Amino acid sequence: PFPDRTLVEHVQYGRFYGLEMVGGVTGILTTRGCRYACTYCNRPKKSCFRSRSPKNIVQELKEIDRMGFESVWIADDNFTNNPQNVIKLARLMKREKLKFHFFGEARVDAASEALYKSIRSMGIVGLSYGVESLSPEIVKWYNKTRYPEKWPSYVKKTLELCDKYGIIFLGSLIFGAPMETK
C-alpha cells in the first residue's frame, strides 16, 4: 500500500536547496538503496538496491494528483539509478497526463540525451548531484565510479544536458580528502 498522506498535516515547505517548491509538496520513493559503494556514504553498500515498477509509481502519482499536490520530492538516494525505468515512467506519466514539479538527487554518470529529455518532460525542475570532486585521483579515493578518469567529462555532459533542458544543476563537493593539500 502507498503511504496514507491524510495522516500528515501538509504545510507549504517552501524551498529545495533554494528553489521554490510550488503548491502542496509531498515525497515519493521510486527506489530503495544505491548500486554504488562510495567510501563516505552511510548507506548499506550495493546489496540492497530495489526499484519499483514505473506502473506502480504512476499509480501512486495518480493518488498524489487526486490529493492536489503540485510538487514532489523524489526521496531516492539516486533517482537516475535505473535510467530505463525513469524513461518508462516519463512515458507513462505523459500517457496519464500527470504533471508535477519534481526535485531529487541523481548521479552525473547516468546522463544521456534520452534520459534528460524524458525527465524534463515529466517535470523535473532541479536535481542535486554528488559531484564531490573533479580530480580523478580524489574521485577514485571516494570510490565514486569504476572510471574516475571519465568523471570530469560526466560532470560536463550532465551540466550541458541540464542547461539544454532547463533543469537546475545543484552540485555538492567534498573537501578534505587526504591527498588534498591546497
Backbone as a ProteinNet text record, in pm:
[ID]
protein_1_A
[PRIMARY]
PFPDRTLVEHVQYGRFYGLEMVGGVTGILTTRGCRYACTYCNRPKKSCFRSRSPKNIVQELKEIDRMGFESVWIADDNFTNNPQNVIKLARLMKREKLKFHFFGEARVDAASEALYKSIRSMGIVGLSYGVESLSPEIVKWYNKTRYPEKWPSYVKKTLELCDKYGIIFLGSLIFGAPMETK
[TERTIARY]
83	0	86.7	29.9	100.4	86.5	176.6	165.7	31.9	-24.7	-150.5	-116.3	-118.4	-80.7	-185.2	-302.7	-405.4	-371	-277.5	-240.6	-143.7	-91.5	9	-47.8	-30.4	-69.6	34.1	-10.5	82.1	95	217.5	246.3	317.6	323.3	396.2	544.4	617.3	757.4	846.1	817.6	893.2	1005.6	1118.1	1236.2	1307.8	1368.8	1457.3	1589.9	1688.9	1819.6	1805.8	1714.5	1696.7	1595.2	1546.8	1447.8	1307.7	1222.1	1085.7	1005.8	940.8	854.3	711.4	644.3	512.7	403.6	305.7	187.7	220.3	126.4	146.7	260.4	337.7	455.6	442.9	481.5	490.8	612.2	642.4	757.5	717.1	807.4	785.3	920.7	920	1039	1011.9	1099.8	1085.8	1184.4	1286	1384.2	1421.8	1489.2	1549	1692.9	1779.5	1919.6	1993	2113.8	2200.8	2290.8	2325.5	2410.8	2559.5	2592.6	2732.2	2783.9	2912.5	2975	3073.8	3027.5	3113.8	3164.8	3292	3355	3295.3	3243.2	3193.9	3046.4	2975.9	2830.8	2792.1	2683.3	2634.7	2532.3	2500.4	2402.8	2467.4	2386.5	2440.7	2490.6	2596.6	2661.6	2599.1	2569	2530.1	2421.3	2432	2349.9	2200.3	2158.6	2017.3	1942.8	1981.6	1910.6	1783.9	1670.9	1543.5	1473.6	1407	1339.7	1192.2	1104.9	962.9	936.8	831.2	797.5	738.9	762.6	702.6	549.5	486	340.3	295.3	366.6	333.9	356.4	463.2	491.8	380.8	335.5	227.3	99.2	71.8	-47.3	-39.6	77.8	92.6	85	142.2	135.8	-8	-90.5	-232.1	-299.7	-266.1	-320.1	-272.5	-145.3	-87.6	-156.9	-183.6	-252.8	-395.6	-465.1	-603.1	-606.2	-498.2	-490.5	-452.1	-417.6	-391.1	-247.8	-153.5	-12.8	38.8	125.8	184.6	334.4	401.7	545.6	573.5	669.4	703.6	855	895	1034.5	1057.8	1144.1	1180.1	1291.2	1257.7	1347.1	1449	1462	1560.2	1701.4	1790.8	1932.1	1985	1929.4	1973.3	1859.6	1783.3	1665.9	1702.1	1820	1857.9	1934.2	1924.3	1991.5	1953.9	1830.8	1781.4	1723.7	1807.5	1761.3	1645.7	1646.5	1538.1	1404.2	1403.2	1279	1229.4	1322.2	1285.4	1224.5	1282.3	1228.5	1088.3	1069.7	935.8	837	881.2	795.3	749.4	840.6	805.6	701.2	716.8	618.7	481.2	478.7	350.7	285.4	366.1	311.2	249.8	314.6	261.3	128.8	124.5	1.6	-113.2	-80.8	-182.1	-206.2	-134.9	-147.3	-116.7	-14.5	29.2	145.7	137.8	243.9	265.7	389.4	427.6	555.9	592.6	724	803.6	904.6	984.4	1121	1170.7	1304.6	1363.5	1494.4	1553.6	1704.1	1760.5	1905	1940.1	2056.7	2098	2249.4	2299.1	2442.9	2477.3	2598.7	2640	2677.2	2705.6	2749.1	2633.6	2511.5	2395.1	2334.7	2394.8	2335.1	2334.1	2218.5	2205	2098.3	2103.6	2004.5	1863	1841.7	1708.3	1658.6	1746.2	1707.5	1668.7	1750.2	1722.7	1603.1	1582.1	1461.7	1338.4	1347	1235.4	1208.3	1313.7	1289	1238.9	1280.5	1227	1079.6	1042.6	902.2	812.1	866	783.5	778.4	859.9	850.7	966.8	1079	1195.9	1237.7	1247.8	1287.7	1434.9	1476.4	1614.1	1658.8	1785.7	1845	1973.3	1994.7	2116.8	2210.8	2333.8	2432.1	2547.9	2590.3	2710.5	2831.8	2878.3	2995.6	3120.1	3129.6	3236.1	3369.4	3418	3545.5	3553.8	3639	3668.2	3804	3870.8	4000.4	3980.9	4022.8	4008.9	4072.5	4184.7	4251.7	4160.8	4096.2	4009.5	3880.8	3826.3	3705.1	3733	3850.2	3889.6	3898.1	3956.7	3969.1	3831.5	3735.4	3598.4	3521.5	3581.2	3516.7	3383.6	3382.9	3261.4	3219.6	3318.5	3290.6	3403.9	3374.2	3479.8	3571	3527.7	3602.2	3631.4	3714.3	3740.2	3798.7	3873.5	3933	3826.2	3707.1	3597.2	3507.8	3526.1	3436.4	3420.7	3530.3	3513	3426.4	3438.8	3355.5	3210.1	3186.7	3048.9	2983.6	3059.3	3007.2	2974.3	3066.4	3045.8	2921.7	2907.8	2792.9	2662	2660.7	2539.6	2505.2	2605.8	2581.9	2523.2	2577.1	2526.9	2382.3	2350.8	2213.4	2116.5	2159.4	2074.7	2047.6	2150.9	2135	2039.7	2058.6	1976.1	1828.6	1801.6	1662.2	1605.4	1679.3	1627.3	1612.3	1701.1	1699.2	1808.8	1774.8	1872.4	1966.9	2096.1	2202.5	2253.3	2237.8	2290.2	2399.9	2522.8	2634.5	2691.6	2714	2779.4	2923.3	3011.2	3152.8	3197.3	3296.7	3357.2	3501.6	3539.2	3677	3744	3869.6	3944.3	3988.9	3987.5	4043.6	4191.5	4248.1	4386.8	4487.1	4462.6	4559.4	4536.2	4434.4	4407.9	4489.1	4587.5	4675.9	4661.5	4589	4565.8	4430.3
-121	0	126.3	232.8	360.9	430.4	522.8	596.1	669	672	744.2	890.1	970.4	1110.5	1193.5	1137.9	1211.4	1218.2	1136.7	1134.2	1246.1	1315.9	1419.5	1554.4	1651.9	1787.9	1841.7	1877.5	1924.4	2075.8	2118.6	2261.2	2304.5	2433.5	2488.8	2481	2388.2	2368.2	2480.9	2532.9	2647.9	2619.8	2565.9	2561.8	2426.8	2395.2	2280.3	2337.1	2336.8	2394.9	2534	2613.5	2749.6	2764.5	2653.7	2659.5	2655.9	2742.3	2746.4	2624.3	2559.8	2446.5	2499.2	2466.6	2521.2	2437.6	2507.1	2439.2	2338.1	2245.4	2140.4	2048.7	2004	1921.6	1789.3	1682	1551.6	1479.9	1366.4	1289.8	1153.8	1093.7	959.5	889.2	759	677.5	592.8	599.2	513.7	397.4	412.8	306.5	309.7	203.5	199.7	155.5	222	185	245.7	198.2	251.8	139.9	146.9	43.8	68.8	176.6	216.4	195.7	213.4	190.2	302.1	425.7	540	530.2	560.4	540.2	625.8	743.4	836.1	814.3	730.3	719.2	633.7	672.5	597.7	490.5	477	377.8	240	135	-0.1	-8.5	-79.1	-82.2	-184.3	-138.8	-215.4	-320.6	-409.8	-531.2	-507.9	-387.9	-371.3	-274.9	-265.6	-177.9	-246	-174.4	-223.5	-110.2	-145	-45.4	-81.8	17.7	-4.4	1.3	-61.6	-57	79.8	127.6	254.8	254.4	143.3	132.9	156.3	96.2	113.3	257.4	318.9	458.5	549.1	525.2	605.7	590.5	471.6	453.6	544.4	551.6	639.2	786	821	959.5	1001.8	911	942.5	978.5	903.2	931.9	1068.9	1097.3	1226.6	1339.2	1317.4	1416.2	1440.5	1332.8	1346.2	1425.9	1417.7	1489.9	1636.5	1675	1815.3	1861.8	1770.2	1810.4	1855.9	1956.1	2007.5	1979.7	1970.1	1944.4	1812.9	1738.4	1608.3	1598.8	1570.2	1543.8	1395	1360	1220.7	1188.4	1112.6	1093.5	980.8	930.4	825.8	876.9	785.3	822.1	864.4	805.2	836.5	804.1	903.6	884.6	822.9	850.9	800.8	668.4	596.8	468.4	369.2	377.6	287.4	372.7	423.1	517.4	465.4	338.4	285.1	291.1	263.8	275.5	419.6	514.2	655.8	699.1	654.4	687	626.9	503.6	440.4	516.5	558.6	636.2	764.3	834.1	959.4	933.8	825.1	790.8	762.8	686.2	655.6	781.1	869.8	994.4	1079	1083.5	1159.4	1099.5	967.7	899.3	925.5	930.9	952.8	1101.3	1188	1334.2	1380.7	1320.7	1360	1457.7	1567.3	1668.5	1725.3	1722.5	1776.2	1855.7	1927.9	1987.8	1889.9	1827.6	1727.8	1783.9	1737.2	1768	1637.5	1619.6	1497.1	1497.7	1377.3	1359.5	1261.9	1283.2	1198.9	1191	1109.6	1096.6	1152.1	1203.8	1260.9	1154.1	1031.5	929.2	850.7	894.9	829.8	916.6	1029.4	1127.1	1078.7	1094.4	1067.5	1160.8	1183.3	1269.2	1216.8	1086.8	1027.7	1044.5	1022.2	1035.3	1178.9	1275.3	1414.5	1473.2	1432.5	1473.6	1419.1	1295.4	1232.1	1295.8	1319	1372.9	1516.4	1589.5	1726.2	1721.2	1627.2	1617.1	1578.6	1506.7	1467.4	1575.3	1680.2	1792.3	1811.9	1743.6	1766.5	1913.3	1980.4	2120.9	2132.7	2055.6	2062.4	1930.5	1900.2	1779.2	1815.6	1750.5	1768	1652.4	1685.5	1585.8	1582.1	1463.1	1446.9	1446.6	1564.8	1575.8	1534.7	1579.5	1552.9	1615.6	1590.4	1646.5	1630.5	1710.1	1692.9	1626.1	1595.5	1529.7	1378	1313.6	1168.4	1093.9	1144.2	1079.3	1079.1	1190.4	1201.4	1122.3	1129.3	1052	902.5	859.6	718.7	686.1	775	752.3	741.8	821	814.7	692.7	618.9	501.2	538.6	651	708	636.7	583	522.6	426.9	335.3	246.7	320.4	436.4	511.5	654.1	668.6	803.2	898.7	847.1	933.8	998.2	940	994.1	1090.5	1096.7	1175	1320.6	1393.3	1532.6	1543.8	1449	1454.8	1420.9	1334.4	1306.1	1432.5	1504.2	1628.2	1728.4	1744.5	1839.5	1802.4	1674.6	1630	1655.7	1627.2	1649.5	1797.2	1881.9	2026.7	2071.9	2021.4	2058.8	2014	1890.9	1841.8	1918.9	1951.2	2032.6	2168.4	2228.8	2358	2346.3	2246	2226	2207.9	2132.8	2101.3	2187.6	2287.4	2379.3	2316.5	2225.6	2159.9	2224.2	2264	2328.4	2223	2246.7	2157.7	2210.2	2130.6	2165.8	2065.5	2109.2	2018	2030.7	1916.9	1919.5	1871.8	1930.8	1897.2	1856.1	1769.9	1730.4	1779.7	1847.3	1895.3	1824.5	1792.2	1737	1593	1539.9	1405.4	1410.2	1300.3	1301.2	1359.3	1342.8	1391.7	1536.9	1601.3	1742.6	1826.9	1894.8	1972.2	2121.5	2165.5	2308.7	2332.1
0	0	0	-49.5	-52.9	82.3	112.8	239.5	248.7	367.2	389.2	417.8	315.2	327.5	402.2	426.6	501.2	649.9	695.9	837.6	875.8	775.4	799	758.1	844.7	808.3	711.2	592	489.6	497.1	499.6	508.3	381.2	362	247.8	283.3	226	260.3	213.2	97.6	53	-43.4	3.7	-81.2	-79.1	-192.5	-208.7	-253.7	-166.5	-197.7	-259.3	-208.7	-257.1	-369.2	-425.9	-533.2	-473.2	-521.1	-468.8	-513.3	-416.9	-445.2	-454.9	-563.2	-594.1	-527.4	-465.9	-411.5	-303.2	-281.4	-182.5	-224.2	-125	-151	-76.8	-143.4	-78.7	-135.1	-79	-124.3	-176.4	-251.6	-305.2	-316	-298.2	-322.4	-445.7	-544.4	-662.6	-655.6	-572	-548.5	-401	-360	-226.1	-241.1	-169.7	-172.5	-289.5	-309.5	-413.9	-464.3	-591	-651.9	-629.3	-565.4	-555.1	-413.6	-394.9	-264.4	-232.4	-238.9	-210.2	-65.8	-47.4	83.2	193.8	161.5	262.7	298.2	224.7	240.5	361.3	425.9	541.8	504	376.4	331.6	320.2	339.4	313.8	170	148.6	17.9	-76.8	-195.4	-313.1	-295.2	-201.5	-198.9	-181.5	-147.2	-114.4	-207.5	-333.4	-425.7	-476.7	-468.1	-521.8	-594.8	-703.7	-785.8	-800.6	-784.7	-809.9	-959.7	-1003.7	-1145.8	-1179.6	-1302.7	-1343.2	-1328.3	-1356.9	-1344.8	-1199.8	-1105.2	-964	-919.4	-967.7	-932.8	-985.6	-1108.5	-1167.5	-1086.4	-1035.7	-950.9	-828.3	-766.1	-650.5	-692	-806.5	-853.8	-884.9	-931.3	-954.2	-821.5	-718.1	-585	-536.2	-557.1	-518.7	-594.4	-722.1	-805.2	-753.5	-720.5	-668.5	-537.8	-461.6	-334.7	-354.8	-476.4	-506.5	-490.9	-475.5	-464.2	-599.1	-596	-719.3	-729.1	-615.1	-612.4	-541.9	-596.5	-540.1	-522.6	-400.1	-369.7	-393.6	-487.6	-511.5	-412.2	-309.9	-195.9	-215	-336.7	-365.8	-338.6	-303.2	-292.9	-429.2	-534.5	-670.4	-766.2	-802.8	-888.8	-1023.8	-1075.9	-1208.1	-1202	-1091.4	-1075.3	-1184.6	-1232.5	-1335.9	-1449.6	-1539.4	-1642.2	-1727.9	-1762.3	-1847	-1775.1	-1644.1	-1566.7	-1563.6	-1551.1	-1545.6	-1679.3	-1788.7	-1921.5	-1938.3	-1894.7	-1899.7	-1812.2	-1695	-1605.4	-1672.8	-1737.7	-1806.7	-1915.7	-1990.1	-2094.8	-2035.7	-1927.4	-1862	-1805.3	-1747.1	-1693.2	-1804.2	-1918.3	-2031.1	-2077.4	-2085.7	-2128	-2029.9	-1902.3	-1798.1	-1771.8	-1843.4	-1829.1	-1686.1	-1627.2	-1493.7	-1506.2	-1434.8	-1440.8	-1300.4	-1257.7	-1127.4	-1143.8	-1039.1	-1027.1	-941.2	-998.7	-927.3	-890.8	-777.2	-728.6	-676.6	-685.9	-634.7	-644.6	-633.5	-637.7	-748.4	-811.8	-923.2	-928.6	-1019.6	-1043.1	-1179.9	-1192.9	-1320.9	-1422.7	-1379	-1474.1	-1535.6	-1513.9	-1576.3	-1686.8	-1714.8	-1807	-1951.4	-2014.8	-2157.8	-2212.9	-2341.3	-2407.7	-2382.3	-2400.6	-2383.4	-2240	-2143.7	-2003.1	-1970.2	-2010.7	-1973.1	-2047.2	-2168.6	-2240	-2167.7	-2121.9	-2050.9	-1915.7	-1837	-1703.8	-1710.2	-1811.9	-1826	-1862.6	-1948.8	-1989.9	-1872.7	-1775.2	-1660.5	-1552.9	-1567.2	-1474.9	-1380.7	-1403.3	-1317.7	-1329.6	-1216.1	-1212.5	-1175.9	-1076.3	-1029.7	-971.6	-989.2	-932.3	-860	-749	-672.1	-705	-738.2	-778.8	-680	-644.8	-564.6	-654.8	-692.3	-778.5	-699.4	-576.7	-480.6	-519.5	-642	-687.7	-839.1	-901.9	-1044.9	-1064.9	-957.2	-964.4	-971.1	-1080.2	-1089.6	-971.7	-922.7	-809.2	-685.5	-659.9	-542.9	-563.7	-683.6	-715	-697.1	-737.4	-718.3	-569.8	-491.7	-347.8	-282	-331	-278	-329.9	-423.2	-482.8	-549.2	-615	-674	-802.7	-876.9	-1006.5	-1043.1	-1133.6	-1185	-1282.8	-1329.8	-1431.2	-1382.9	-1280.7	-1227.5	-1330.4	-1427	-1529.2	-1617.4	-1622.4	-1703.5	-1624.7	-1493.8	-1408	-1452.8	-1481.1	-1525.9	-1651.7	-1744.3	-1865.9	-1833.5	-1735.6	-1692.7	-1637.1	-1555	-1495.8	-1606.3	-1700.7	-1810.6	-1892.4	-1926.5	-2005.6	-1930.6	-1801.7	-1721.7	-1715.9	-1695.4	-1695.8	-1829.4	-1938.5	-2071.7	-2091.8	-2048.8	-2063.3	-1974.1	-1853.2	-1764.9	-1827.7	-1883.2	-1949.2	-2068.2	-2150.3	-2269.6	-2234.7	-2127.1	-2092.3	-1979.2	-1936.4	-1835.1	-1697.5	-1664.1	-1532.7	-1447.9	-1328.9	-1241.3	-1184.6	-1200.7	-1154.8	-1021.6	-917.4	-785.6	-752.7	-749.8	-727.6	-588.6	-525.6	-394.2	-410.6	-331.8	-335	-194.9	-189.2	-61.7	-63.7	41	53.9	171.2	155	267.6	250.9	129.3	109.1	146.8	192.3	240.4	140.9	11.9	-87.2	-125.1	-71.3	-98.7	-1.5	-53	34.8	17.3	-86.9	-104.4	-164.9
[MASK]
++++++++++++++++++++++++++++++++++++++++++++++++++++++++++++++++++++++++++++++++++++++++++++++++++++++++++++++++++++++++++++++++++++++++++++++++++++++++++++++++++++++++++++++++++++++

